Amino acid sequence: MGRERHVLQRREELRFEVTFGTSSTSTLSTASGTTSFILQKGSCELYGCELAIGKTYTIAHGGIKAALFTWHGCVIDLGAVDDNSSTGGVEFFAYTSDETDANVAFVNTHAQLEALRDEAAAAIAAGTTTSTGGDGPRVMIVGPPECGKTTLAKILVAYACKVGRTPLMVDLDPMDNSLSVPGSLTVAPMASCAVSVESYATTGLPINVLYHGSTSKLHPDLFKGQIDSMAESIEKRLERDELARSSGIIVNTNGWIRDDGYDCLLYAAKSLKISVLLILGHDRLYSMLTIIPKILKLPRSGGVVSRPSRFVTSCRSRAVKRYFYGDLIPDPNASTSEDEIKVYKLSSMALSGSVLPVGQQQSTDAIQLVEIDIQNDPEEAKSLQHSLIAICHPTAVDAYNKSGRGRDLVTAGVAGFCVVDKVVTETDRLHLLSPCAGSLPSKTMIIGDITWME
């Protein structure tokens, strides 16, 4: 693989972009676009994660827009190759920039958060904690779409882990979730072992995954219910882990900042007890969000670029594939009988206030589930093919069976995800793609509107 050498001066960054392929027929399965880089001299970082000198870092399948930043100068070799001509040509380009004031602002923000963590750790050690005393900073990053929120979240997580902290990373972006599959809301404990260049500096095993079910539509009632459930799980985790409690949480959000999206943003900030709000590139938000004790307005990085819709779609497809395959190939031939499983979908029953009698409020829970009759309706069964389905926790299934409330099932964390690889109506069997071997935790599943196929 041919690489070009770049010599960076202090506080410069090497920005590069690699596409998925320009052919209209290219997919994730055919995308190659392998990118590699080697740090030859000096020091350099990707999203706050330091590179080792002499080590070759490789990122396959194209589709990356990133920047390698150096504080003191470095020499780095960078290149990309298209080893699959069927993709129609993978495009690659790189350039050096000294517009890195945002990086300085980000590390200064980290320093301020560290001071708050030290105060929380000291309070815990002295036994002077109160209901909120002893809590590390609870940070939420907000801003319009494509402004660099995820990048900042990765940097703050990497910097925190570098000094021995173990913050919880929360991703409330169902459209492009950085911790799990698209359509989910996730929270994961982060540590130095979970931060690596190859994994874009944010990987972890989610302690709670909530399946939002859609990447394009906002369901306010579902979102708020899941936020409440997530907040409860976070509180239980932090009560048992003093280091995590003093380290705090870092929350990445979606670009929903208007109408229902803004209301959901406020609700999440209140439910998660956010104490520090970081606003990227949006003066109006800075003037509106005054309910948080500490608000910092940060500059948008000069390296932030908008991503075409096709690029984002390919990134989501890659996220699903990585969830199932990772570095190992699971057994895609797991199957189960249709009469053994129950599949539900969300059916919102919320009514507009204009259609209700004057002074009357809706008595029906806004979160409702409808069971899909796959045993008696072959067409319904076939419609499941290639769908991403969430596998419910057995405890959530028990709670739902006792109460009959869809909220108890939907707002509980899921055990994981499968894809319906094939539906064989002649034998009433569903063939599932699973990320691991063995039996499923439960036979109760929830389906959204996300599909995936290789």
C-alpha positions in Angstrom: 0.0 0.0 0.0 1.5 3.3 -1.0 1.6 6.0 1.6 2.5 9.6 1.4 4.6 11.2 4.1 3.3 14.3 5.9 5.3 16.5 8.3 3.1 18.4 10.7 4.2 21.3 12.8 2.9 22.0 16.4 -0.8 22.3 16.7 -1.5 21.2 13.1 -3.8 18.4 12.0 -3.9 16.1 9.0 -7.4 15.9 7.7 -8.4 13.0 5.4 -11.5 11.6 3.8 -12.1 8.2 2.2 -15.4 7.4 0.4 -17.3 4.1 0.3 -17.1 4.0 -3.5 -18.7 6.0 -6.3 -20.5 3.3 -8.2 -24.3 3.3 -7.7 -24.1 -0.5 -7.2 -21.4 -0.5 -4.6 -22.5 -1.6 -1.1 -20.8 -2.2 2.2 -20.1 -5.8 1.1 -18.1 -4.6 -1.9 -16.6 -1.5 -0.4 -12.8 -1.8 0.2 -11.1 1.6 0.5 -8.5 0.4 3.1 -6.9 3.3 4.9 -3.6 3.0 6.8 -1.3 5.3 8.7 2.0 5.0 10.6 3.4 7.5 13.1 7.1 7.7 12.3 8.2 10.5 14.7 6.8 12.8 17.4 3.3 12.4 18.9 -0.1 12.4 17.3 -3.7 11.6 18.3 -7.0 10.6 16.7 -10.1 11.8 18.6 -7.9 12.2 21.7 -6.4 8.7 21.4 -2.7 8.6 21.1 -0.9 6.8 18.3 2.1 4.5 19.0 5.2 5.2 17.0 5.9 2.6 14.3 2.6 0.8 14.6 0.5 0.4 11.4 -3.2 1.4 11.9 -5.6 0.0 9.3 -9.2 1.0 8.8 -11.1 -1.1 6.2 -14.3 -0.6 4.2 -13.6 3.0 3.4 -16.1 5.6 4.6 -14.0 7.7 7.0 -13.7 11.4 7.6 -11.1 12.1 10.3 -8.2 14.2 11.4 -4.8 13.4 13.0 -3.8 16.1 15.4 -0.4 16.9 16.9 0.5 19.1 19.9 4.2 19.2 19.3 4.8 18.1 15.7 5.1 14.7 14.1 5.9 12.8 10.9 3.2 10.5 9.7 2.7 8.3 6.6 -0.9 8.1 5.4 -2.5 6.4 2.4 -5.5 4.5 1.1 -6.0 2.0 -1.7 -9.1 0.6 -3.5 -8.5 -3.1 -3.8 -11.9 -3.9 -5.3 -12.5 -2.4 -8.8 -16.2 -3.3 -8.6 -16.8 -0.4 -6.1 -16.5 2.1 -9.0 -13.5 3.9 -7.5 -12.8 4.8 -3.8 -11.8 8.5 -3.5 -9.2 9.6 -1.1 -7.7 13.0 -0.3 -5.8 14.6 2.6 -4.6 18.0 3.6 -2.9 19.8 6.5 -4.5 22.6 8.4 -3.4 24.9 11.2 -7.0 26.0 12.1 -7.0 24.0 15.3 -8.3 26.5 17.9 -11.2 24.2 18.6 -8.7 21.5 19.8 -7.3 23.9 22.3 -10.8 24.7 23.5 -11.6 21.0 23.9 -8.5 20.2 26.0 -9.3 23.3 28.2 -12.8 21.9 28.6 -11.3 18.6 29.7 -9.2 20.4 32.3 -12.2 22.1 33.8 -14.1 18.8 33.9 -11.1 17.2 35.6 -11.3 19.9 38.4 -14.9 18.9 39.0 -14.0 15.2 39.1 -11.3 15.9 41.7 -13.8 17.8 43.8 -16.3 14.9 43.6 -13.6 12.3 44.4 -12.5 14.3 47.4 -16.1 14.5 48.7 -16.5 10.8 48.4 -13.2 10.1 50.1 -14.1 12.4 53.0 -17.6 10.9 53.3 -19.2 14.3 52.8 -21.4 13.3 49.9 -25.0 14.4 49.6 -27.7 13.6 47.1 -25.7 15.4 44.5 -22.4 16.0 46.2 -19.8 13.5 45.1 -21.2 13.3 41.6 -18.7 14.0 38.9 -19.7 16.3 36.0 -22.7 15.2 34.0 -21.9 16.6 30.6 -24.3 16.9 27.6 -23.1 18.0 24.2 -25.7 19.7 22.0 -25.8 21.5 18.7 -27.2 21.3 15.2 -26.6 18.3 12.9 -23.1 17.7 11.5 -21.4 20.2 13.9 -18.9 17.7 15.5 -20.8 16.6 18.6 -19.7 12.9 18.3 -16.1 14.0 17.7 -16.1 16.1 20.9 -17.7 13.2 22.9 -15.0 10.9 21.7 -12.2 13.3 22.6 -13.5 14.0 26.1 -14.0 10.3 26.7 -10.4 9.5 25.5 -8.9 12.3 27.6 -10.8 11.2 30.7 -9.8 7.5 30.3 -6.2 8.5 29.7 -5.9 9.9 33.2 -7.6 6.9 34.8 -11.2 8.0 34.9 -14.1 5.6 34.0 -16.9 7.9 32.8 -20.2 6.5 31.4 -20.7 7.4 27.7 -24.3 8.0 26.7 -25.3 8.2 23.1 -28.8 9.6 22.5 -28.4 9.7 18.7 -30.6 6.9 17.2 -29.8 8.0 13.7 -26.0 7.5 14.0 -25.3 5.7 17.2 -21.5 5.4 18.0 -21.9 2.6 20.5 -24.4 0.2 19.0 -26.7 -0.3 16.1 -28.7 2.5 14.5 -32.0 3.0 16.1 -30.8 2.5 19.6 -30.1 4.7 22.7 -27.1 3.4 24.6 -24.9 3.9 27.7 -21.6 2.2 28.2 -18.8 2.3 30.8 -15.6 3.5 29.3 -12.0 2.8 30.4 -8.6 2.9 28.9 -9.0 -0.7 27.6 -12.1 0.4 25.7 -10.5 3.3 23.9 -8.4 2.5 20.7 -7.5 4.2 17.5 -8.9 1.2 15.4 -12.3 1.5 17.0 -12.4 5.3 16.5 -11.6 5.8 20.2 -15.1 4.8 21.4 -15.9 1.2 22.0 -17.5 -0.5 24.9 -20.0 -3.1 26.0 -23.3 -1.3 26.6 -24.7 -1.8 30.1 -28.1 -0.7 28.8 -29.4 -0.6 25.2 -32.8 0.8 24.5 -34.2 0.1 21.0 -35.8 3.2 19.7 -36.7 1.4 16.5 -36.4 4.2 14.0 -33.7 6.3 12.5 -35.9 8.9 10.9 -38.8 9.6 13.2 -38.9 11.0 16.7 -41.4 9.4 19.0 -41.4 11.8 22.0 -43.3 9.5 24.4 -41.1 6.6 23.6 -38.0 8.7 23.8 -38.9 10.1 27.3 -39.9 6.7 28.6 -36.6 5.2 27.5 -34.6 8.2 29.0 -36.3 7.6 32.3 -35.3 3.9 32.2 -31.8 4.8 31.2 -31.5 7.4 34.0 -32.6 4.8 36.6 -30.0 2.3 35.3 -27.3 5.0 35.5 -28.1 5.9 39.1 -28.0 2.2 40.1 -24.6 1.9 38.4 -23.1 5.0 40.0 -24.3 4.0 43.5 -22.2 0.9 43.3 -19.1 2.4 41.7 -17.4 5.3 43.4 -14.8 5.8 40.6 -17.5 5.9 38.0 -19.6 8.3 40.1 -16.7 10.8 40.4 -15.9 10.4 36.7 -19.4 11.4 35.7 -21.2 10.9 32.4 -20.7 12.3 28.9 -23.8 12.5 26.8 -23.8 12.8 23.0 -27.1 14.0 21.4 -28.8 14.1 18.1 -29.3 17.3 16.1 -33.0 17.5 17.2 -33.0 21.1 18.5 -36.5 22.3 17.3 -40.1 21.7 18.4 -40.5 18.2 19.8 -36.8 17.6 19.5 -36.0 20.6 21.7 -38.6 19.4 24.3 -37.0 16.0 24.3 -33.5 17.6 24.8 -34.7 19.5 27.8 -36.4 16.4 29.2 -33.2 14.4 28.8 -31.1 17.1 30.5 -33.5 17.1 33.5 -33.8 13.3 33.8 -30.1 12.7 33.5 -29.3 15.5 36.0 -27.0 17.3 33.6 -24.7 19.7 35.3 -22.5 20.9 32.4 -23.9 21.8 29.0 -21.5 22.1 26.0 -23.0 23.9 23.0 -21.3 23.7 19.6 -21.8 26.4 17.1 -25.3 27.6 17.9 -25.9 31.0 19.5 -29.6 30.6 19.8 -29.3 27.4 21.9 -26.8 29.2 24.1 -29.3 31.8 24.9 -32.3 29.4 25.3 -30.7 26.7 27.5 -30.4 28.6 30.7 -31.6 25.8 33.1 -28.2 24.1 33.4 -25.9 25.4 36.1 -22.8 25.5 33.8 -23.0 26.3 30.1 -20.0 26.5 27.8 -20.1 27.6 24.2 -17.4 25.9 22.2 -16.2 26.7 18.6 -16.9 24.2 15.9 -13.8 22.4 14.6 -12.6 23.6 11.2 -12.3 20.0 10.1 -16.1 19.4 10.5 -17.6 18.5 7.1 -21.1 17.6 6.1 -21.7 14.0 5.2 -23.9 13.2 2.2 -27.0 11.1 2.9 -25.6 8.1 1.0 -22.4 8.3 3.1 -24.4 8.3 6.3 -26.5 5.4 5.1 -23.4 3.4 4.4 -22.0 4.2 7.8 -25.2 2.9 9.5 -24.9 -0.3 7.4 -21.3 -0.7 8.5 -22.3 -0.3 12.2 -24.8 -3.1 11.9 -22.3 -5.4 10.2 -19.7 -4.7 12.8 -22.2 -5.4 15.6 -22.7 -8.9 14.2 -19.3 -9.8 12.8 -16.7 -7.7 14.5 -13.4 -9.7 14.1 -15.1 -13.1 14.2 -17.7 -14.8 12.0 -20.8 -15.9 13.9 -23.1 -18.8 12.9 -25.7 -17.2 10.7 -27.8 -20.3 10.5 -29.4 -20.2 13.9 -33.1 -20.8 13.6 -36.3 -20.9 15.7 -39.8 -22.0 15.2 -42.4 -19.3 14.5 -44.7 -20.7 17.2 -42.0 -20.2 19.8 -41.6 -16.5 19.4 -43.6 -13.3 19.8 -42.8 -10.2 17.7 -44.1 -6.8 18.7 -44.1 -3.4 17.0 -44.8 0.0 18.4 -48.2 1.5 17.9 -48.5 5.0 19.4 -51.9 5.8 20.8 -51.2 9.5 21.6 -53.9 11.8 20.5 -53.7 15.5 19.7 -55.2 17.8 22.3 -57.4 19.3 19.6 -59.4 16.0 19.2 -60.0 15.4 22.9 -63.0 16.9 24.8 -62.2 20.2 26.5 -60.4 19.8 29.8 -59.9 16.0 29.3 -56.5 14.4 29.2 -55.6 11.1 27.4 -56.1 8.1 29.8 -54.5 5.6 27.5 -50.7 5.1 27.7 -49.1 6.7 24.7 -46.8 3.7 24.3 -48.7 0.7 22.9 -47.5 -2.6 21.4 -49.1 -4.7 18.7 -48.2 -8.3 18.3 -47.4 -9.4 14.7 -49.3 -12.5 13.8 -46.6 -14.5 12.0 -48.1 -17.9 12.7 -51.3 -17.4 10.8 -50.3 -14.7 8.3 -47.5 -15.8 5.9 -47.3 -12.3 4.4 -46.7 -10.8 7.9 -44.0 -13.4 8.5 -42.3 -12.7 5.1 -42.3 -9.0 5.9 -39.8 -9.7 8.7 -37.0 -10.7 6.4 -33.9 -8.6 6.7 -35.4 -6.7 9.6 -33.3 -5.8 12.6 -35.0 -7.1 15.8 -34.3 -6.4 19.4 -34.3 -9.4 21.8 -36.0 -8.5 25.1 -34.6 -9.3 28.5 -36.4 -12.2 30.3 -37.0 -9.9 33.3 -38.7 -7.3 31.1 -40.8 -10.1 29.5 -42.0 -11.3 32.9 -42.9 -7.7 33.9 -44.8 -7.2 30.7 -46.7 -10.5 31.0 -47.8 -9.5 34.5 -48.8 -5.9 33.8 -49.7 -6.0 30.1 -48.2 -2.5 29.8 -46.2 -2.1 26.6 -44.1 0.5 28.4 -42.6 -2.2 30.7 -41.2 -4.0 27.6 -40.2 -1.1 25.4 -38.4 1.0 28.0 -36.4 -1.8 29.5 -32.9 -2.4 28.1 -32.7 -5.1 25.5 -30.4 -8.1 25.6 -29.1 -7.6 22.1 -30.1 -7.7 18.4 -30.6 -10.2 15.6 -31.4 -9.9 11.9 -34.0 -12.1 10.3 -31.8 -13.7 7.6 -34.5 -15.8 6.0 -38.2 -16.8 6.6 -39.2 -20.3 5.5 -43.0 -20.3 5.6 -43.1 -24.0 4.5 -41.5 -25.2 7.7 -42.5 -22.2 9.9 -38.9 -21.4 10.7 -37.1 -18.1 11.1 -33.3 -18.1 10.3 -31.6 -15.4 12.4 -28.2 -13.8 12.2 -26.9 -13.5 15.7 -23.7 -11.9 17.1 -22.9 -15.0 19.2 -23.6 -18.7 19.3 -26.1 -20.3 21.7 -29.7 -20.0 22.5 -31.5 -16.6 22.6 -32.1 -15.0 26.0 -35.8 -14.9 25.3 -38.2 -15.5 22.4 -39.9 -12.1 22.7 -38.7 -9.5 20.2 -39.4 -5.9 19.1 -39.2 -4.8 15.5 -38.7 -1.2 14.3 -38.3 0.1 10.7 -34.6 -0.7 10.3 -33.6 -3.4 7.7 -30.1 -4.7 6.8 -28.8 -7.2 4.3 -25.3 -8.0 3.0 
